[in-house]
């Protein structure tokens, strides 16, 4: 997480939100969306927009992402603030709860945040591991996960890895209906269960059989093979039938949902990986073969528009466990998945989703 100082300073005052009793001092946090003379608009994490009026003598401090105190803070001027910057404001709320007279501000610039997120993303890529939880040992505080081999071994794309917690390891859990790393909540080891998907950052043993985690984020994901019943493009929702249960499910989408149509070649590659094979008969470790970056291939797949879908179209929907079992907020929606669904075990209606799905849409700078 790259915003610990802002989160700590906001504290309980942020939880009060702009709807709390007035007048009082509050500390809303959010992103600058519009600058104007003597004020700016703040889109708060709590939801509503606030007009931030700048009082005489207001102080501006710029801090780097990841800061836990103000030792690295530098004074800046109002002219140094731009749209997209992340700001925590201290001030007094107006009687109508729509504006705040600011007395001081902590600023993390958009460029600093982008750089920090990219560095964090690369760190997770280099020192991260992910997979489905196979076993949980509450006595030793260790879990076993089935993680992808890198490069994949012929006929054996995954291996069992034991993950132990390092000293002061940070445990996080994805929020319901969200896979944003920035929205993950502090968690405990007891919340991790068999079937969860997890990502950990840390150090792998030389033989690859053990991993010591510095940070771990876990969540219960739903991987659904479905067919379209109807589409509400304006409402950004799809009514579907779950192939496993035959029950109706409402699939909602938002600005963070990723929708792609798989080209036939990619769909066959994924189906082959899921069945334990190696596309083209070569593994990434054999001469003349290039390592497959499945995540990159998925991201480059053509974008899917909801308006393209028709009743009966097969889809794979990836979501976290939501509040309602009959509704999900889609993280990823994939069309063109007939070969993948056909690869499911004989007699099973379950969608076959292998380790390629674990890293999808991993959030800002996280896993």
Secondary structure as GFF3:
##gff-version 3
##sequence-region A 1 367
A	DSSP	alpha_helix	4	16	.	.	.	ID=ss1
A	DSSP	beta_strand	25	26	.	.	.	ID=ss2
A	DSSP	beta_strand	29	36	.	.	.	ID=ss3
A	DSSP	beta_strand	39	44	.	.	.	ID=ss4
A	DSSP	beta_strand	49	62	.	.	.	ID=ss5
A	DSSP	beta_strand	74	75	.	.	.	ID=ss6
A	DSSP	three_ten_helix	78	80	.	.	.	ID=ss7
A	DSSP	beta_strand	86	93	.	.	.	ID=ss8
A	DSSP	beta_strand	99	108	.	.	.	ID=ss9
A	DSSP	alpha_helix	110	127	.	.	.	ID=ss10
A	DSSP	beta_strand	128	137	.	.	.	ID=ss11
A	DSSP	beta_strand	142	153	.	.	.	ID=ss12
A	DSSP	beta_strand	156	173	.	.	.	ID=ss13
A	DSSP	three_ten_helix	181	183	.	.	.	ID=ss14
A	DSSP	beta_strand	185	186	.	.	.	ID=ss15
A	DSSP	three_ten_helix	189	191	.	.	.	ID=ss16
A	DSSP	beta_strand	197	204	.	.	.	ID=ss17
A	DSSP	beta_strand	210	219	.	.	.	ID=ss18
A	DSSP	beta_strand	221	232	.	.	.	ID=ss19
A	DSSP	beta_strand	237	242	.	.	.	ID=ss20
A	DSSP	beta_strand	248	252	.	.	.	ID=ss21
A	DSSP	beta_strand	258	261	.	.	.	ID=ss22
A	DSSP	alpha_helix	264	274	.	.	.	ID=ss23
A	DSSP	three_ten_helix	279	281	.	.	.	ID=ss24
A	DSSP	alpha_helix	294	300	.	.	.	ID=ss25
A	DSSP	beta_strand	302	303	.	.	.	ID=ss26
A	DSSP	three_ten_helix	306	308	.	.	.	ID=ss27
A	DSSP	beta_strand	314	320	.	.	.	ID=ss28
A	DSSP	beta_strand	327	329	.	.	.	ID=ss29
A	DSSP	beta_strand	332	335	.	.	.	ID=ss30
A	DSSP	alpha_helix	338	342	.	.	.	ID=ss31
A	DSSP	three_ten_helix	355	357	.	.	.	ID=ss32
###
